[in-house]
Amino acid sequence: MAGRALNGDKTAAAASDAAHAPEATRDHARSRAATLSIISNTALIALKIVAGVLTGSVAILTEALHSGIDLLASFIAYFSVRRAEEPADASHRYGHEKFENAAAAAEGMLILAGSAVIAYAAIRALINGSQLENLGIGIVVIGFASAANLGVSSWLFKKARETSSPALHGDASHLRTDAYTSIGVLVGLGLVSVTGAHWLDPVVALLIALAIVVTGARITMGSLRVLVDEALPDDELEVIRHAIESFSDRGVVGYHQLRTRQAGARRYVDLHVQFVHGTTLEEAHRIGHELQDTIEADLSGADVLIHLEPEDRVRPGEALR
């Protein structure tokens, strides 16, 4: 369907500016959230390294490594979000939103790599044995880290939902996994303190590695599905169909070639819409834009392209009733 710029009037330009205002606000919110994640991870890494050195705990040191991976992931999320915020240009006519999905995939693979390093360190500690000291310091630091990561990850999940950001969601998943594994370390240190069984420390580290593998695989596969242009979820497709069917009393008699995909926070919707015989091009164009506006209002972050067709293009079984 012809773009709105063909109208060339100031009203259309003003409407376009107003439509992009919420997107700009959403972009700034993503950048702020990614910045907070970087600050939080940096502080926690420093605390965990100090606690790991003082206690000699493999589990705490692997937690510090895990947080280091989280910090690298936070930097990836920050720069990918900033890149995704850039408007479309001559080389990227559909914008830069997929940088977020590529970043989320990279974050997932980083998690998988980190789990391998943690598993190696834990197995070596099991073979060679380990002695822990100053357990009280380790318990306090890990307890604080767990609470901090739970709080920051909850806030990041909220911002990821509000802005539909895959990169922020991946970053939040990192921190939430870090919080859960920190709780596991806390339990392990407590058991060592009570029982004196120091072998529990590397065992806990191995369990942490397994938990990280699950998270990394989930993030990576979710990002790859978007990168290969998987269709939108069924509930979002139903929203689109409902919007189209609501125009059945306004001259829309059918539709087909409904294609959808997602890139970062943006959803792309393409479809062919048929109009009742006798509808003028001007009227079909106006109704088509109204349908476009309805879908975009019902489906946050949608970019809708509609191709206008006459009634005789309706295929059997595709007519609106």
C-alpha atoms as a printed R data frame, in Angstrom:
    type eleno elety resid chain resno       x       y      z
1   ATOM     1    CA   MET     A     1   0.000   0.000  0.000
2   ATOM     2    CA   ALA     A     2   1.280   3.494 -0.794
3   ATOM     3    CA   GLY     A     3   3.125   5.155  2.049
4   ATOM     4    CA   ARG     A     4   1.571   8.077  3.881
5   ATOM     5    CA   ALA     A     5   4.289  10.451  2.693
6   ATOM     6    CA   LEU     A     6   2.445  10.634 -0.676
7   ATOM     7    CA   ASN     A     7  -0.141  12.890  0.980
8   ATOM     8    CA   GLY     A     8   2.547  15.491  1.585
9   ATOM     9    CA   ASP     A     9   0.546  17.570  4.040
10  ATOM    10    CA   LYS     A    10   1.602  18.981  7.394
11  ATOM    11    CA   THR     A    11  -1.094  17.076  9.241
12  ATOM    12    CA   ALA     A    12   0.380  13.754  8.154
13  ATOM    13    CA   ALA     A    13   3.866  14.904  9.136
14  ATOM    14    CA   ALA     A    14   2.631  15.962 12.562
15  ATOM    15    CA   ALA     A    15   0.848  12.657 13.022
16  ATOM    16    CA   SER     A    16   4.048  10.827 12.091
17  ATOM    17    CA   ASP     A    17   6.063  12.819 14.625
18  ATOM    18    CA   ALA     A    18   3.484  12.088 17.316
19  ATOM    19    CA   ALA     A    19   3.579   8.388 16.482
20  ATOM    20    CA   HIS     A    20   7.361   8.298 16.841
21  ATOM    21    CA   ALA     A    21   7.386  10.128 20.190
22  ATOM    22    CA   PRO     A    22   6.482   7.005 22.225
23  ATOM    23    CA   GLU     A    23   9.196   5.067 20.341
24  ATOM    24    CA   ALA     A    24  11.818   7.653 21.336
25  ATOM    25    CA   THR     A    25  10.721   7.394 24.970
26  ATOM    26    CA   ARG     A    26  10.909   3.604 24.781
27  ATOM    27    CA   ASP     A    27  14.408   3.802 23.267
28  ATOM    28    CA   HIS     A    28  15.694   6.037 26.084
29  ATOM    29    CA   ALA     A    29  14.171   3.681 28.666
30  ATOM    30    CA   ARG     A    30  16.078   0.756 27.138
31  ATOM    31    CA   SER     A    31  19.377   2.642 27.267
32  ATOM    32    CA   ARG     A    32  18.870   3.643 30.904
33  ATOM    33    CA   ALA     A    33  18.030   0.068 31.885
34  ATOM    34    CA   ALA     A    34  21.124  -1.298 30.135
35  ATOM    35    CA   THR     A    35  23.289   1.313 31.906
36  ATOM    36    CA   LEU     A    36  21.954   0.315 35.325
37  ATOM    37    CA   SER     A    37  22.727  -3.323 34.544
38  ATOM    38    CA   ILE     A    38  26.367  -2.449 33.773
39  ATOM    39    CA   ILE     A    39  26.783  -0.515 37.030
40  ATOM    40    CA   SER     A    40  25.164  -3.278 39.101
41  ATOM    41    CA   ASN     A    41  27.269  -6.054 37.573
42  ATOM    42    CA   THR     A    42  30.519  -4.128 37.997
43  ATOM    43    CA   ALA     A    43  29.922  -3.588 41.719
44  ATOM    44    CA   LEU     A    44  28.921  -7.215 42.340
45  ATOM    45    CA   ILE     A    45  31.946  -8.609 40.505
46  ATOM    46    CA   ALA     A    46  34.279  -6.629 42.762
47  ATOM    47    CA   LEU     A    47  32.505  -7.909 45.889
48  ATOM    48    CA   LYS     A    48  32.537 -11.543 44.739
49  ATOM    49    CA   ILE     A    49  36.207 -11.511 43.795
50  ATOM    50    CA   VAL     A    50  37.151 -10.143 47.230
51  ATOM    51    CA   ALA     A    51  34.939 -12.717 48.961
52  ATOM    52    CA   GLY     A    52  36.261 -15.560 46.784
53  ATOM    53    CA   VAL     A    53  39.899 -14.689 47.512
54  ATOM    54    CA   LEU     A    54  39.267 -14.351 51.261
55  ATOM    55    CA   THR     A    55  37.352 -17.631 51.552
56  ATOM    56    CA   GLY     A    56  39.089 -19.718 48.879
57  ATOM    57    CA   SER     A    57  35.641 -20.836 47.673
58  ATOM    58    CA   VAL     A    58  35.495 -22.199 44.126
59  ATOM    59    CA   ALA     A    59  31.741 -21.596 44.104
60  ATOM    60    CA   ILE     A    60  32.181 -17.891 44.940
61  ATOM    61    CA   LEU     A    61  34.959 -17.457 42.375
62  ATOM    62    CA   THR     A    62  32.789 -19.145 39.724
63  ATOM    63    CA   GLU     A    63  30.017 -16.776 40.726
64  ATOM    64    CA   ALA     A    64  32.441 -13.892 40.127
65  ATOM    65    CA   LEU     A    65  33.189 -15.352 36.689
66  ATOM    66    CA   HIS     A    66  29.472 -15.735 36.044
67  ATOM    67    CA   SER     A    67  28.972 -12.073 36.943
68  ATOM    68    CA   GLY     A    68  31.867 -11.175 34.647
69  ATOM    69    CA   ILE     A    69  30.029 -12.866 31.795
70  ATOM    70    CA   ASP     A    70  26.915 -10.968 32.839
71  ATOM    71    CA   LEU     A    71  28.882  -7.716 32.682
72  ATOM    72    CA   LEU     A    72  30.086  -8.494 29.173
73  ATOM    73    CA   ALA     A    73  26.502  -9.361 28.250
74  ATOM    74    CA   SER     A    74  25.346  -6.045 29.735
75  ATOM    75    CA   PHE     A    75  27.817  -4.175 27.536
76  ATOM    76    CA   ILE     A    76  26.559  -6.118 24.512
77  ATOM    77    CA   ALA     A    77  22.970  -5.283 25.472
78  ATOM    78    CA   TYR     A    78  23.828  -1.596 25.948
79  ATOM    79    CA   PHE     A    79  25.541  -1.165 22.583
80  ATOM    80    CA   SER     A    80  22.992  -3.280 20.716
81  ATOM    81    CA   VAL     A    81  20.130  -1.237 22.179
82  ATOM    82    CA   ARG     A    82  21.868   1.978 21.166
83  ATOM    83    CA   ARG     A    83  22.392   0.596 17.672
84  ATOM    84    CA   ALA     A    84  18.796  -0.624 17.427
85  ATOM    85    CA   GLU     A    85  17.577   2.883 18.324
86  ATOM    86    CA   GLU     A    86  19.091   4.318 15.144
87  ATOM    87    CA   PRO     A    87  16.518   5.091 12.432
88  ATOM    88    CA   ALA     A    88  16.399   3.256  9.119
89  ATOM    89    CA   ASP     A    89  18.978   4.371  6.548
90  ATOM    90    CA   ALA     A    90  19.884   3.639  2.932
91  ATOM    91    CA   SER     A    91  21.719   0.447  3.915
92  ATOM    92    CA   HIS     A    92  19.130  -0.781  6.435
93  ATOM    93    CA   ARG     A    93  15.717   0.123  5.054
94  ATOM    94    CA   TYR     A    94  13.934  -1.947  7.730
95  ATOM    95    CA   GLY     A    95  15.887  -0.304 10.549
96  ATOM    96    CA   HIS     A    96  18.441  -1.791 12.942
97  ATOM    97    CA   GLU     A    97  16.188  -3.623 15.415
98  ATOM    98    CA   LYS     A    98  17.651  -7.066 14.681
99  ATOM    99    CA   PHE     A    99  20.893  -5.964 16.304
100 ATOM   100    CA   GLU     A   100  19.082  -6.645 19.579
101 ATOM   101    CA   ASN     A   101  18.227 -10.199 18.574
102 ATOM   102    CA   ALA     A   102  21.786 -10.841 17.392
103 ATOM   103    CA   ALA     A   103  23.038  -9.466 20.720
104 ATOM   104    CA   ALA     A   104  20.690 -11.719 22.681
105 ATOM   105    CA   ALA     A   105  22.002 -14.733 20.740
106 ATOM   106    CA   ALA     A   106  25.574 -13.669 21.544
107 ATOM   107    CA   GLU     A   107  24.629 -13.323 25.220
108 ATOM   108    CA   GLY     A   108  23.227 -16.855 25.212
109 ATOM   109    CA   MET     A   109  26.419 -18.255 23.699
110 ATOM   110    CA   LEU     A   110  28.501 -16.361 26.266
111 ATOM   111    CA   ILE     A   111  26.489 -18.018 29.013
112 ATOM   112    CA   LEU     A   112  27.180 -21.444 27.498
113 ATOM   113    CA   ALA     A   113  30.901 -20.694 27.270
114 ATOM   114    CA   GLY     A   114  30.950 -19.485 30.868
115 ATOM   115    CA   SER     A   115  29.265 -22.652 32.086
116 ATOM   116    CA   ALA     A   116  32.059 -24.726 30.536
117 ATOM   117    CA   VAL     A   117  34.718 -22.712 32.379
118 ATOM   118    CA   ILE     A   118  32.818 -23.025 35.665
119 ATOM   119    CA   ALA     A   119  32.429 -26.796 35.225
120 ATOM   120    CA   TYR     A   120  36.161 -27.170 34.537
121 ATOM   121    CA   ALA     A   121  37.117 -25.219 37.689
122 ATOM   122    CA   ALA     A   122  34.645 -27.188 39.814
123 ATOM   123    CA   ILE     A   123  35.832 -30.590 38.571
124 ATOM   124    CA   ARG     A   124  39.454 -29.634 39.202
125 ATOM   125    CA   ALA     A   125  38.575 -28.546 42.752
126 ATOM   126    CA   LEU     A   126  36.783 -31.871 43.348
127 ATOM   127    CA   ILE     A   127  39.839 -33.809 42.206
128 ATOM   128    CA   ASN     A   128  42.443 -31.719 44.059
129 ATOM   129    CA   GLY     A   129  40.322 -30.849 47.090
130 ATOM   130    CA   SER     A   130  39.723 -27.394 48.558
131 ATOM   131    CA   GLN     A   131  39.845 -25.715 51.959
132 ATOM   132    CA   LEU     A   132  37.546 -22.803 52.826
133 ATOM   133    CA   GLU     A   133  38.181 -19.967 55.261
134 ATOM   134    CA   ASN     A   134  36.261 -16.894 56.463
135 ATOM   135    CA   LEU     A   135  32.934 -18.436 55.509
136 ATOM   136    CA   GLY     A   136  31.028 -15.673 57.309
137 ATOM   137    CA   ILE     A   137  32.345 -13.060 54.874
138 ATOM   138    CA   GLY     A   138  31.409 -15.216 51.905
139 ATOM   139    CA   ILE     A   139  27.894 -15.830 53.212
140 ATOM   140    CA   VAL     A   140  27.257 -12.105 53.771
141 ATOM   141    CA   VAL     A   141  28.592 -11.076 50.336
142 ATOM   142    CA   ILE     A   142  26.701 -13.777 48.434
143 ATOM   143    CA   GLY     A   143  23.527 -13.029 50.376
144 ATOM   144    CA   PHE     A   144  23.784  -9.356 49.406
145 ATOM   145    CA   ALA     A   145  24.547 -10.264 45.776
146 ATOM   146    CA   SER     A   146  21.502 -12.544 45.611
147 ATOM   147    CA   ALA     A   147  19.173  -9.824 46.875
148 ATOM   148    CA   ALA     A   148  20.689  -7.191 44.577
149 ATOM   149    CA   ASN     A   149  20.434  -9.390 41.478
150 ATOM   150    CA   LEU     A   150  16.837 -10.362 42.253
151 ATOM   151    CA   GLY     A   151  15.890  -6.699 42.565
152 ATOM   152    CA   VAL     A   152  17.744  -5.488 39.448
153 ATOM   153    CA   SER     A   153  16.616  -8.446 37.310
154 ATOM   154    CA   SER     A   154  12.963  -7.889 38.288
155 ATOM   155    CA   TRP     A   155  13.260  -4.248 37.249
156 ATOM   156    CA   LEU     A   156  14.967  -5.196 33.974
157 ATOM   157    CA   PHE     A   157  12.271  -7.783 33.171
158 ATOM   158    CA   LYS     A   158   9.679  -5.043 33.700
159 ATOM   159    CA   LYS     A   159  11.532  -2.655 31.370
160 ATOM   160    CA   ALA     A   160  12.053  -5.434 28.808
161 ATOM   161    CA   ARG     A   161   8.293  -6.074 28.723
162 ATOM   162    CA   GLU     A   162   7.486  -2.358 28.495
163 ATOM   163    CA   THR     A   163   9.925  -1.800 25.627
164 ATOM   164    CA   SER     A   164   9.690  -5.263 23.984
165 ATOM   165    CA   SER     A   165  13.487  -5.470 24.092
166 ATOM   166    CA   PRO     A   166  15.078  -8.911 23.476
167 ATOM   167    CA   ALA     A   167  18.493  -7.612 24.579
168 ATOM   168    CA   LEU     A   168  17.158  -6.358 27.916
169 ATOM   169    CA   HIS     A   169  15.225  -9.593 28.391
170 ATOM   170    CA   GLY     A   170  18.418 -11.569 27.814
171 ATOM   171    CA   ASP     A   171  20.275  -9.326 30.255
172 ATOM   172    CA   ALA     A   172  17.525  -9.740 32.855
173 ATOM   173    CA   SER     A   173  17.659 -13.518 32.374
174 ATOM   174    CA   HIS     A   174  21.397 -13.413 33.033
175 ATOM   175    CA   LEU     A   175  20.937 -11.552 36.285
176 ATOM   176    CA   ARG     A   176  18.026 -13.717 37.418
177 ATOM   177    CA   THR     A   177  20.094 -16.854 36.778
178 ATOM   178    CA   ASP     A   178  22.960 -15.198 38.652
179 ATOM   179    CA   ALA     A   179  20.615 -14.532 41.581
180 ATOM   180    CA   TYR     A   180  19.430 -18.154 41.698
181 ATOM   181    CA   THR     A   181  22.947 -19.541 41.430
182 ATOM   182    CA   SER     A   182  24.073 -17.141 44.172
183 ATOM   183    CA   ILE     A   183  21.339 -18.560 46.370
184 ATOM   184    CA   GLY     A   184  22.697 -22.028 45.544
185 ATOM   185    CA   VAL     A   185  26.182 -20.911 46.588
186 ATOM   186    CA   LEU     A   186  24.727 -19.451 49.770
187 ATOM   187    CA   VAL     A   187  23.110 -22.788 50.619
188 ATOM   188    CA   GLY     A   188  26.336 -24.602 49.818
189 ATOM   189    CA   LEU     A   189  28.424 -22.328 52.041
190 ATOM   190    CA   GLY     A   190  25.914 -22.797 54.819
191 ATOM   191    CA   LEU     A   191  26.154 -26.584 54.512
192 ATOM   192    CA   VAL     A   192  29.961 -26.440 54.506
193 ATOM   193    CA   SER     A   193  29.853 -24.246 57.609
194 ATOM   194    CA   VAL     A   194  27.534 -26.657 59.421
195 ATOM   195    CA   THR     A   195  28.940 -30.023 58.251
196 ATOM   196    CA   GLY     A   196  32.572 -29.194 57.497
197 ATOM   197    CA   ALA     A   197  32.233 -31.091 54.191
198 ATOM   198    CA   HIS     A   198  34.340 -28.850 51.932
199 ATOM   199    CA   TRP     A   199  33.668 -31.019 48.866
200 ATOM   200    CA   LEU     A   200  30.167 -29.517 48.793
201 ATOM   201    CA   ASP     A   201  31.624 -26.226 47.504
202 ATOM   202    CA   PRO     A   202  32.726 -27.524 44.044
203 ATOM   203    CA   VAL     A   203  29.586 -29.672 43.812
204 ATOM   204    CA   VAL     A   204  27.488 -26.525 44.159
205 ATOM   205    CA   ALA     A   205  29.654 -24.903 41.453
206 ATOM   206    CA   LEU     A   206  28.862 -27.820 39.113
207 ATOM   207    CA   LEU     A   207  25.147 -27.422 39.757
208 ATOM   208    CA   ILE     A   208  25.520 -23.723 38.945
209 ATOM   209    CA   ALA     A   209  27.123 -24.637 35.616
210 ATOM   210    CA   LEU     A   210  24.175 -26.896 34.738
211 ATOM   211    CA   ALA     A   211  21.666 -24.154 35.569
212 ATOM   212    CA   ILE     A   212  23.579 -21.695 33.382
213 ATOM   213    CA   VAL     A   213  23.547 -24.125 30.435
214 ATOM   214    CA   VAL     A   214  19.736 -24.255 30.518
215 ATOM   215    CA   THR     A   215  19.437 -20.454 30.558
216 ATOM   216    CA   GLY     A   216  22.020 -19.989 27.793
217 ATOM   217    CA   ALA     A   217  20.353 -22.529 25.517
218 ATOM   218    CA   ARG     A   218  16.923 -20.958 26.040
219 ATOM   219    CA   ILE     A   219  18.124 -17.425 25.246
220 ATOM   220    CA   THR     A   220  20.114 -18.546 22.195
221 ATOM   221    CA   MET     A   221  17.279 -20.575 20.663
222 ATOM   222    CA   GLY     A   222  14.732 -17.817 21.301
223 ATOM   223    CA   SER     A   223  16.931 -15.274 19.502
224 ATOM   224    CA   LEU     A   224  17.628 -17.589 16.575
225 ATOM   225    CA   ARG     A   225  13.893 -18.077 16.016
226 ATOM   226    CA   VAL     A   226  13.529 -14.323 15.516
227 ATOM   227    CA   LEU     A   227  16.627 -14.075 13.303
228 ATOM   228    CA   VAL     A   228  15.153 -16.652 10.904
229 ATOM   229    CA   ASP     A   229  11.882 -14.662 10.731
230 ATOM   230    CA   GLU     A   230   9.594 -16.976 12.676
231 ATOM   231    CA   ALA     A   231   5.964 -15.804 12.583
232 ATOM   232    CA   LEU     A   232   4.491 -13.856 15.498
233 ATOM   233    CA   PRO     A   233   2.896 -15.885 18.332
234 ATOM   234    CA   ASP     A   234  -0.664 -17.191 17.855
235 ATOM   235    CA   ASP     A   235  -2.171 -14.695 20.301
236 ATOM   236    CA   GLU     A   236  -0.710 -11.769 18.334
237 ATOM   237    CA   LEU     A   237  -1.897 -13.264 15.028
238 ATOM   238    CA   GLU     A   238  -5.368 -13.482 16.544
239 ATOM   239    CA   VAL     A   239  -5.212  -9.758 17.391
240 ATOM   240    CA   ILE     A   240  -4.434  -9.008 13.727
241 ATOM   241    CA   ARG     A   241  -7.248 -11.237 12.443
242 ATOM   242    CA   HIS     A   242  -9.728  -9.686 14.850
243 ATOM   243    CA   ALA     A   243  -8.787  -6.191 13.637
244 ATOM   244    CA   ILE     A   244  -9.271  -7.210  9.988
245 ATOM   245    CA   GLU     A   245 -12.613  -8.879 10.665
246 ATOM   246    CA   SER     A   246 -13.853  -5.765 12.461
247 ATOM   247    CA   PHE     A   247 -13.770  -3.995  9.062
248 ATOM   248    CA   SER     A   248 -16.152  -6.477  7.415
249 ATOM   249    CA   ASP     A   249 -18.955  -3.875  7.529
250 ATOM   250    CA   ARG     A   250 -16.752  -1.218  5.917
251 ATOM   251    CA   GLY     A   251 -16.112  -2.837  2.566
252 ATOM   252    CA   VAL     A   252 -13.438  -5.410  3.482
253 ATOM   253    CA   VAL     A   253 -14.555  -8.797  2.123
254 ATOM   254    CA   GLY     A   254 -11.444 -10.930  2.530
255 ATOM   255    CA   TYR     A   255  -7.689 -11.112  3.065
256 ATOM   256    CA   HIS     A   256  -4.783 -13.455  2.451
257 ATOM   257    CA   GLN     A   257  -0.965 -13.573  2.297
258 ATOM   258    CA   LEU     A   258  -0.786 -12.574  5.970
259 ATOM   259    CA   ARG     A   259   2.921 -12.629  6.800
260 ATOM   260    CA   THR     A   260   4.460 -11.586 10.080
261 ATOM   261    CA   ARG     A   261   7.890 -11.432 11.686
262 ATOM   262    CA   GLN     A   262   9.709  -9.608 14.455
263 ATOM   263    CA   ALA     A   263  12.946  -7.642 14.684
264 ATOM   264    CA   GLY     A   264  13.939  -6.376 18.111
265 ATOM   265    CA   ALA     A   265  10.987  -4.524 19.573
266 ATOM   266    CA   ARG     A   266   9.278  -4.040 16.192
267 ATOM   267    CA   ARG     A   267   6.741  -6.355 14.579
268 ATOM   268    CA   TYR     A   268   6.232  -6.433 10.817
269 ATOM   269    CA   VAL     A   269   2.851  -7.321  9.310
270 ATOM   270    CA   ASP     A   270   2.191  -7.680  5.551
271 ATOM   271    CA   LEU     A   271  -1.118  -8.733  4.016
272 ATOM   272    CA   HIS     A   272  -3.396  -8.480  0.984
273 ATOM   273    CA   VAL     A   273  -6.893  -7.101  1.634
274 ATOM   274    CA   GLN     A   274  -9.850  -7.423 -0.782
275 ATOM   275    CA   PHE     A   275 -12.614  -4.793 -1.025
276 ATOM   276    CA   VAL     A   276 -16.231  -5.154 -2.115
277 ATOM   277    CA   HIS     A   277 -16.975  -4.557 -5.800
278 ATOM   278    CA   GLY     A   278 -17.586  -0.866 -6.540
279 ATOM   279    CA   THR     A   279 -15.238   0.506 -3.887
280 ATOM   280    CA   THR     A   280 -13.211   3.383 -5.344
281 ATOM   281    CA   LEU     A   281  -9.437   3.441 -5.082
282 ATOM   282    CA   GLU     A   282  -9.605   6.538 -2.880
283 ATOM   283    CA   GLU     A   283 -12.088   4.908 -0.515
284 ATOM   284    CA   ALA     A   284 -10.143   1.640 -0.369
285 ATOM   285    CA   HIS     A   285  -6.964   3.603  0.314
286 ATOM   286    CA   ARG     A   286  -8.620   5.493  3.178
287 ATOM   287    CA   ILE     A   287 -10.117   2.340  4.722
288 ATOM   288    CA   GLY     A   288  -6.813   0.542  4.293
289 ATOM   289    CA   HIS     A   289  -5.019   3.234  6.287
290 ATOM   290    CA   GLU     A   290  -7.680   3.052  8.987
291 ATOM   291    CA   LEU     A   291  -7.181  -0.717  9.180
292 ATOM   292    CA   GLN     A   292  -3.437  -0.150  9.324
293 ATOM   293    CA   ASP     A   293  -3.880   2.289 12.218
294 ATOM   294    CA   THR     A   294  -6.140  -0.176 14.050
295 ATOM   295    CA   ILE     A   295  -3.615  -3.032 13.813
296 ATOM   296    CA   GLU     A   296  -0.771  -0.743 14.898
297 ATOM   297    CA   ALA     A   297  -2.810   0.453 17.881
298 ATOM   298    CA   ASP     A   298  -3.741  -3.100 18.927
299 ATOM   299    CA   LEU     A   299  -0.253  -4.541 18.382
300 ATOM   300    CA   SER     A   300   2.455  -2.470 20.029
301 ATOM   301    CA   GLY     A   301   5.473  -1.691 17.858
302 ATOM   302    CA   ALA     A   302   3.842  -2.922 14.627
303 ATOM   303    CA   ASP     A   303   4.790  -1.806 11.107
304 ATOM   304    CA   VAL     A   304   1.892  -2.711  8.818
305 ATOM   305    CA   LEU     A   305   1.922  -2.887  5.006
306 ATOM   306    CA   ILE     A   306  -1.384  -3.539  3.201
307 ATOM   307    CA   HIS     A   307  -1.797  -4.380 -0.488
308 ATOM   308    CA   LEU     A   308  -5.225  -3.407 -1.883
309 ATOM   309    CA   GLU     A   309  -7.086  -5.882 -4.117
310 ATOM   310    CA   PRO     A   310 -10.565  -6.137 -5.733
311 ATOM   311    CA   GLU     A   311 -13.256  -8.536 -4.558
312 ATOM   312    CA   ASP     A   312 -12.583 -11.078 -7.318
313 ATOM   313    CA   ARG     A   313  -9.202 -11.829 -5.726
314 ATOM   314    CA   VAL     A   314 -10.891 -13.407 -2.693
315 ATOM   315    CA   ARG     A   315  -9.914 -17.069 -2.578
316 ATOM   316    CA   PRO     A   316 -12.343 -19.842 -1.614
317 ATOM   317    CA   GLY     A   317 -12.668 -20.064  2.175
318 ATOM   318    CA   GLU     A   318 -11.039 -16.645  2.739
319 ATOM   319    CA   ALA     A   319 -14.113 -14.437  2.562
320 ATOM   320    CA   LEU     A   320 -15.078 -12.577  5.730
321 ATOM   321    CA   ARG     A   321 -18.488 -13.561  7.035
